[in-house]
């Protein structure tokens, strides 16, 4: 673990920052055990207070077949942990007066004007009705727009997304402009603002960023987020010389539960980009160090090392619960997820509203998000704590690695002040 502590410049005892070194060691013990059990191939984690790392470690392998270890410079596919980065970029445009949360999406993307809503039937004979209200930028940020995902396999509208090429990975050559043209012509799953459903909403916001800024999404995020935060290893398009640092991507075999390479996803980032610059798909790759800098900016109220991305009031607004009436995410979600009980949803993040119901040792107001490969991060603005966890296992249901709630409580149990 010395290479991790050296990489992050951790020289003083964690006790000076209100943590027990012995108890922080339980994080290592827990995830090493998950590696030994074959639940995850390898992992890395970082805990910080007020932006200063107090714990950094990793274990296992980034490539099981080649026997390559997890290292501080290992690259990880972030998948949906890209969404908070995009959400910050959106709010930077809001702060500049170039975009409004109540703005109809159709004002920027005409294909989202005069939307229809699913009213029953099968994919081959869908019934629709006119939407009673327009989809807004705020709806997209909170996943209450009525959009969905092709990979969901839960509703007839999901099937229409797959037919349009919006599946686990879009068709090669897909751009955000093309994706929005396809999705904007499909019915909404429900009336905007009446339910929560995880969706392509933030991808649509990526296209709105392009329209408002006149730049491709990758260039805007590089210039306005990654560059100022010095996240030099974070990118939408991986350079060929960095491919050896990329962790392999795994899923459990449906029958045995043994980790096997996910062949559908492994090629992404390992060969010349299948998705044009600015597509935003399949998201960013990053290192533990880089995403820590993003989390550190958030816990410091929008600023890091003299670079301010957002005003502190903007960030406080983003991390409030924006669900109607302060609703609990699980009660408002179309398909509840036990991982998010006791939480609401802000502008790009889950937000803990009831720590007891959430099963958390932490504070009301904690926020964060996860990625499909079971990466996860959280920010606790009350105690100034951040944590970032990285692995590469894409799975759902009973084979899901015990990461989110366990990481949270492993961090909090180590705190002494």
N, C-alpha and C positions, 0 to 999 in steps of 0.2 A: 504493500500500500504506500510505501515511501514515495514512489514516483508520483502518486496523486497529491500527496501533501506538499511535495516540492513544487509540482506544477502550479498549484494554487497559492503558493507562498504562505502556507499555514505554519507559523513558527511559534506562536504563543499558545499556552494551554487553553482549551475551550472553556475552562472554568472562568476565565476572565470575561467571557462573553455570556455567562449564565448557562453553560452546558456542562454536563458530566462527561468526561472522556470515556469512562468505563461504560456509561449507559449509551453513548453514541456508538460504541462498539457493537451493540446489539443490532444495529442496522446491518453491519457487515455480517454478523452471524446469521441473521435471518435470510438475507439474500444469497449468501453462500450456500445455505441449506436448500434454498429453492433451486440453485444451480445443481447441487448434488442430486436432487430428486428428479432432475430433468424437466422442471417446470419452465425455467428460462435457460438459454444457452450461456448467457453472460450478462453483466449489468454494470452500471456505474451510477453513483449518486453523489450529490453535493448538498450540504446544508450551510446556510449563511445567516448572519444576523446583521441587519442594517447594511446589507451588501457585502459584508466581510466574511469570507469562508471560514467555517469552524470545523468542518468535516468534509473530506472527499475520499472516496474509495471506489474500488471496482473489483470484479472477479469474474471467473469463468472465461469463456471463449467468444470471440466475435465471429469465428468461423469454425464450426465443429469438425468439418471434414479436413481442413488444413491445419487445425490445431493452433490457430492464431489467437493470442490472448486479447482481452479487452485492455486498452491503453487509454491514457488521458486524451490522446488525439483521435480516438475512434470516432468515426462519423456515424450518425444515426438518422434514419428516416423519421421525420417528425409527424408526417401525415397531419392529423387535425390539430396538433399543437402549432401548426402554421396559422390557424384561424385567429388566435389572440394577436399575433403579429399583424395580420391584415386588419383586424379590428382597430388596433392602435393607429394604423395608417389612415383608416377611414376617419377616426376622430381628429386627426391632425388636419384633415381637410375641413371638418366641421369647425374647428377652431379658427381656420382662416376665412370662414364665411363662404366657402365654395360649395358647401353641401349642408343640408338640413335633415335632421332625424325625421321630421314629419313630411319631408318631400316625397311625393309619389315617385316610385321607381320608374314609371312610364315617362317622367319628365327627362330622364337620362337615357332610358332604354325603351324606345317606342313599342317593342314587342310585349312589354308588360302593361300596356294600356288595354282597358276593356277585358280584363281577365275573367275566366269562368271558374266555377267551383264544381267539383265532383258531387253528383247527386244520386249515385247508385249505378248498378249494372256491372258488367264484366269489361275487360280491356277491349273486347271486340264490339261491344255495344254499350258504351258508356253514356250515361245521362249527365248532363251538365246544366247549370243555371248561371246567369250573370252574377258576378261577385257584387256584394252590397257595398263594398268600400275598396279603395285602391290599396295595393301593397306599397308600404312605405320603406324608407331606408331603415327606420327603427325596427320594423318587423323583421327585416333581414338579419339585423344584428342580434335579435333575441330569438331567432328561429320560430317566430310566430306568424310567418308570412303565408303558410299553407303549402310551401314547397316540400319536397321529399328527396329521397335518394333511390337510385336504381337498385343498389345492393340491398335495400331493406327487405324486399320480398314479403311485405305485409299487407299491401293494398293494391287494388287494380291500377292506381295511378303510378305506383312504383314500376309496374310492368311497362307502362308507356315510356317511362324514363329509359328503361333498358332497350326498348325498341328504337329509341332515338339515339342510342349509342352512349348513354350516360350510365354505365355499369360500374363495376369495381374500378376499372380504369377506362377512361374514354377512348374512343377510337383514335389511332395515330393521326396526327394532323389537326386535332381539335384545338381550337383557341377559345379563350373566354368569350370572344365575340360570337363564335359559332355556338358554343354551349348555351349562351343566353338566348340566341335566336331559337334554338331547339326547345329549351325549357319554357320560354315565354309563350310558346304556342300550345302548351299543355295545360290542362285544368289544374287548379289548386286542390289540395286535399281537403281543405276546410276554409271557412271565411277568415280573412286576415285578422289576427289579434284574438282569436277565440280559442286557440290551443297551442301547444308547443310540440314541434316535431323536428328532430335533427335533420338537416337538409343541406342543399347546395347554396343556401342563402349567402354565406360568406364568399363563395366563389362568384356569385352574382355581384357582390360588393366589389370584388376584385376588378370586374369589368367597369363598374361605376368609377372606381379610382382612375382607370385608364381614360375614361371619357372626360372626367373633371380635370385631370392633370395634364392630359395630352401625352403621357408617357406610358410605356408598357408597365404592367404591374411589377415585374422584377426590377426594372430600372427605378421606379418610384420608391419601392421598399429599400433597395440598395442605397439610394441617395438620402432617404429621409429617416430610415430606421437602422439598418444594418451598419451603414457607414458611420453615422454619428456614435453608435454604441461600440464601434470597433469589433463587430461580430464578423471577423475576417474569414472564418471557416463555414459560414452559413450561406447557402446558395440554393437556387432553383435548378441550376444546371451544373453538375459536378464535372470538374476538369479531369481528363483521363489520368493524370498523374496522381490524383487523390483516390481513385477507385480502390486501390489496395487497402485503404484505411476504412472503407465502408463495411459495416457489420453485415453479415449475411442475414436474410430474413426467413423466419421459420413459422410454422404452424404445427399444432399437434395432429398426429394421425387420428382420424375419427374413431378408429377401432382400438388401437393400442394406447393412444395418448402420447406416444413417443414423438419427439420433435423431428420434423422433416422440413427440408427446404420448401418454401412456398414458391413453386415454379412460376405461378402467374405474376408474382410481384418481383421476383429476384432480378429481372433484367433492368428494371428502372434504375437509372443512375449508373449502371454498369456498362453502358454502351452509349454512343452518341444519342443525344436527347430525342426521344420519340415525340415529345411535345414542344411546340415552338416556344421561343422566348416569350415570357409574359403569360403563358397559359395558366400558371398557378397550379398545375396538376402534374404529379401527385403531391405537390407541396415542397417544403424545404428539407434539406439535410443540414445537420448541425452537429456541434460537439457539446459535451457537457459544459465546457468553459463558456462557450458562446451563449448558450441558452441561460446560463447563470447570469450573464450580463443583462439579458432582457428582463429576467425576474428582479434583478437588483434595481434596475430603472423603475420598475413598477412599485417596489416596496419603498423607494425613496421619493414617491410622489410624482414620478414622471421625469426625473433628472438623474444623470449618472456622469461623474467626472466632468462636471461643468457643461454637459450637453443636455439641454432640456427638450424633450420630445413633446410632452403634454403638460398643461397646467395641473397643479394638484387638485383643483376643484373639478376639472374635467375627469381626472382619474377617479375621484370619489364618486362622481356621477355614474361612470361606467361600471363601478363595482357595487352599486346599489342594486336591489332586486327590482327589475323592471317588469315582472309579470303582473298582469292586471290584479289589483287589489292585494298586492303582496303575496300572491299565491305561491304555494309550495310547488317545486318543479314536478314532483311525482304526481301530484293531484291535477296539475294542469297539462302534463305531458300526455300525448296520445298513447304512448307505450311507456309506462313507468319503468324506471331503472333503479334497482335497489342501491346502486352506488351513489345516487344523488338524492336520497331521502334527507330531509332536513335542510334542503338547499333551495334557493331561488335561482334566477338567471339574470345576469346583467347584460352589458353590451360586449359580448365575446367571452364571458367567463361564467362558470357556476359561482354562486355566492352562498356561503353557509349562513343560514338564517336561524337555525336552531341546532346548536352543537350537540345537545343530548340526543335529539332525534337522528342527527347525522352520525351518531356513534363516535364523536370526535372529542379528544382531550383538549382541543384548541378553542379558538375564539369565534364568536359571531363576527362575520365580515371577512373571514378567510375566503380567498377566491383562487381559481386556477382552471386547468383543463388538461385533457389527456389526448393521446394519439392512438391510432388503430393498432400500432405495434406495441402498445402498453407502455409507451413513454408517458410521463406525468410530471406536472409541476404544481406547486401551490405557493401562495403568498399570504402571509398573515400580517396585515398592517398594524395590528394592535401591538404585537410583540416584536415586529420588525424581522420576522423569520421568513426565509424562503427555502424551498427544497426543490431539486430537480432530479428526476430518476430516468434512466435510459435503459431499455432493452429492445429486442426485436422479435416479438412473438405476436403474430396476428391471430386472434382467437376470440371466441364468444362463448357464453354459457358456462358449463361446468368446468371447462378447461381454462377459463380465464385466470391468469396469474394473480395471486393475492398481492396487489401492489398499492392501490390508491388509499384505502382506509388504513392498511397496515403501515404504509410509509408515513402517513400523517401522524399516527399515534406513536410510532417508533421515534419520530422526531420530538414530539411533545413530551414523551416520558423521559427524555434525556435532559430536559430543561430543569434548571434549579432556581432560576429567577425569571 
